[in-house]
Amino acid sequence: MTEVVLLDYGSGNLHSAERALVRAGATVEVTADHETALAADGLVVPGVGAFAACMAGLRAVRGERIIGQRLAGGRPVLGICVGMQILFDRGVEFGVETEGCGEWPGTVDKLQAPVLPHMGWNTVDAPSDSVLFAGMDPGTRFYFVHTYAARSWELPPSDHIAAPKLTWADHGGRFLAAVENGALSATQFHPEKSGDAGAQLLSNWVKSL
């Protein structure tokens, strides 16, 4: 069985994420223990609420080091919702800038939409070679709950590293709905709340480990 650690740092709906990962075929341990998190086949970083609060919780358990160490060794990590946002350099909420994990350059800021938060089902525009969205129809819908997002991709292209697979969605303008960048993947939507589509996405990720 594929072993997945769901990082417990005080943020995220751990129970629903745990159930979804088990349904996807993984054995799941909810913990912030470093050795366990580093040894697992996959690490899932959930997140709900404010960017700053999530970063404070993550740093309290040295979670940013766990993420960094795993990625340095090419070990898969999946961020979900604010767990995706904190992977960027910084987040700006209510005029306050908070330093993120810095795995990707760029800023997470407020969506430019007449209705916020962006709450409910929305389609995404995924690349044809996506691993996460493999086997899904273009009109497949996922469940979003957020006011902030990464609205651009700032990592420069490289001749030595495969180009990341970027998935976009629209709510008052384009924003990143998912990223697949080597061992590091993330979704702005909640796969654990996205019914059959979310279950398939998690199953695709677990099978790739």
C-alpha positions in Angstrom: 0.0 0.0 0.0 1.1 3.5 -0.7 1.9 5.4 2.5 0.8 9.0 2.7 1.3 11.5 5.5 -1.4 14.2 6.0 0.6 17.0 7.6 -1.1 18.0 10.9 -0.2 21.7 11.6 -3.5 23.0 12.8 -5.1 23.8 9.5 -7.4 22.0 7.1 -10.3 19.6 7.3 -8.1 16.6 8.2 -10.8 14.1 8.6 -12.4 14.6 5.2 -9.0 14.7 3.5 -8.0 11.5 5.3 -11.1 9.7 4.2 -10.7 10.8 0.6 -7.0 9.7 0.5 -8.0 6.3 1.9 -10.7 5.9 -0.8 -8.0 6.8 -3.3 -6.0 3.7 -2.2 -3.5 5.1 0.3 -2.7 4.2 3.9 -2.8 7.6 5.7 -1.2 8.8 8.9 -2.1 12.3 10.2 1.1 13.6 11.9 3.7 16.4 12.1 6.4 13.9 13.0 9.4 14.8 10.8 10.8 11.3 10.3 7.4 9.9 9.5 6.6 12.7 7.1 10.0 12.4 5.3 9.8 8.6 5.0 6.2 8.5 3.5 5.6 7.9 -0.2 3.6 11.1 -0.4 3.0 14.2 1.8 -0.3 16.1 1.6 -0.3 19.7 3.0 -3.9 20.8 3.6 -4.9 24.4 4.4 -8.0 26.5 5.1 -8.4 30.1 6.4 -5.8 32.8 6.3 -2.4 32.6 4.6 -0.7 34.1 7.7 -2.3 31.8 10.1 -1.4 28.7 8.0 2.2 29.8 7.8 2.3 30.4 11.5 1.0 26.9 12.1 3.3 25.4 9.6 6.4 27.1 11.1 5.4 25.9 14.6 5.9 22.3 13.5 8.8 23.2 11.1 6.5 22.0 8.3 8.3 24.2 5.7 11.5 22.3 6.4 9.7 19.0 5.9 8.4 20.2 2.5 11.8 21.5 1.5 13.6 18.4 2.5 11.2 16.2 0.7 11.4 18.2 -2.5 15.2 18.3 -2.3 15.1 14.5 -2.5 12.5 14.4 -5.3 9.8 13.1 -2.8 6.2 14.0 -3.8 4.2 16.7 -2.1 0.6 17.7 -2.7 -0.7 21.1 -1.4 -4.5 21.7 -1.2 -6.2 25.1 -1.1 -4.2 27.4 1.3 -1.7 24.5 1.3 -1.1 25.4 -2.4 -1.0 29.2 -1.6 1.7 28.9 1.0 4.1 27.3 -1.5 4.5 30.7 -3.2 6.9 33.4 -2.1 4.4 35.5 -0.3 0.7 36.1 0.4 -1.0 39.5 0.8 -4.2 39.7 2.8 -5.8 42.9 4.1 -2.7 44.8 3.1 -0.4 42.6 5.2 2.3 40.6 3.4 3.4 37.3 4.8 6.4 35.2 3.7 5.5 31.8 2.3 7.6 28.7 1.8 9.2 30.1 -1.4 9.0 26.9 -3.4 7.6 29.0 -6.3 8.1 32.6 -7.1 5.1 34.9 -7.0 2.4 36.4 -4.8 -1.0 35.1 -3.7 -3.5 38.0 -3.5 -7.1 38.9 -3.8 -9.2 37.7 -6.8 -10.5 40.6 -8.9 -14.1 39.4 -9.0 -17.5 41.1 -8.2 -18.5 38.2 -5.9 -16.2 36.9 -3.2 -15.4 34.4 -1.9 -15.3 32.2 -5.0 -17.4 29.5 -3.6 -18.9 26.5 -5.4 -18.3 24.4 -8.5 -16.2 25.5 -11.4 -14.5 24.0 -14.4 -10.7 24.1 -15.0 -8.5 24.3 -18.1 -6.0 21.5 -17.6 -3.1 20.6 -20.0 -3.6 17.4 -22.1 -0.6 15.7 -20.5 -1.7 16.4 -16.9 -1.2 13.5 -14.5 -3.7 14.8 -11.9 -6.5 15.3 -14.4 -5.8 12.2 -16.5 -9.0 10.5 -17.8 -11.3 13.5 -17.0 -13.5 15.3 -19.4 -12.8 19.1 -20.1 -16.1 20.0 -18.5 -15.3 18.3 -15.2 -16.1 20.6 -12.2 -14.3 21.0 -8.9 -15.3 22.6 -5.6 -13.6 25.9 -4.7 -13.8 28.1 -1.5 -11.4 31.0 -1.6 -10.9 34.7 -1.9 -7.2 34.7 -2.7 -5.1 32.9 -5.4 -2.0 33.0 -7.5 -3.1 34.9 -10.6 0.1 34.5 -12.6 3.0 32.1 -13.0 6.4 33.6 -12.5 8.8 30.7 -12.6 11.1 31.3 -15.6 11.4 28.4 -18.1 14.5 26.2 -17.9 16.3 24.2 -20.6 17.2 21.6 -17.9 13.9 21.0 -16.2 10.6 19.9 -17.7 8.1 22.8 -17.9 5.4 22.7 -15.2 1.9 21.7 -16.1 -0.4 24.6 -15.2 -4.1 24.3 -14.8 -6.2 27.5 -14.9 -9.7 28.5 -13.8 -11.6 31.8 -14.1 -13.5 33.9 -11.5 -13.3 37.5 -12.4 -10.1 36.7 -14.2 -7.7 33.8 -14.6 -6.0 32.2 -11.6 -4.0 29.0 -11.0 -6.3 26.1 -10.2 -3.5 23.5 -10.0 0.2 23.1 -10.6 2.2 20.0 -11.4 5.9 20.8 -11.1 8.1 17.7 -10.8 7.6 16.3 -7.3 5.5 19.3 -6.2 1.8 19.4 -7.1 -1.0 21.5 -5.7 -4.7 22.3 -6.2 -6.5 25.5 -5.3 -9.8 23.6 -5.1 -10.7 21.0 -2.6 -10.5 17.5 -4.2 -11.8 16.0 -0.9 -15.0 18.0 -1.4 -15.2 17.5 -5.2 -17.1 14.2 -5.4 -16.1 11.7 -8.0 -13.9 14.2 -9.8 -11.9 14.9 -6.7 -11.7 11.2 -5.9 -10.2 10.5 -9.3 -7.7 13.3 -9.0 -6.5 11.9 -5.7 -6.4 8.4 -7.1 -4.3 9.7 -10.0 -1.9 11.3 -7.6 -1.6 8.3 -5.3 -1.0 6.0 -8.3 1.9 8.3 -9.4 3.8 7.9 -6.1 
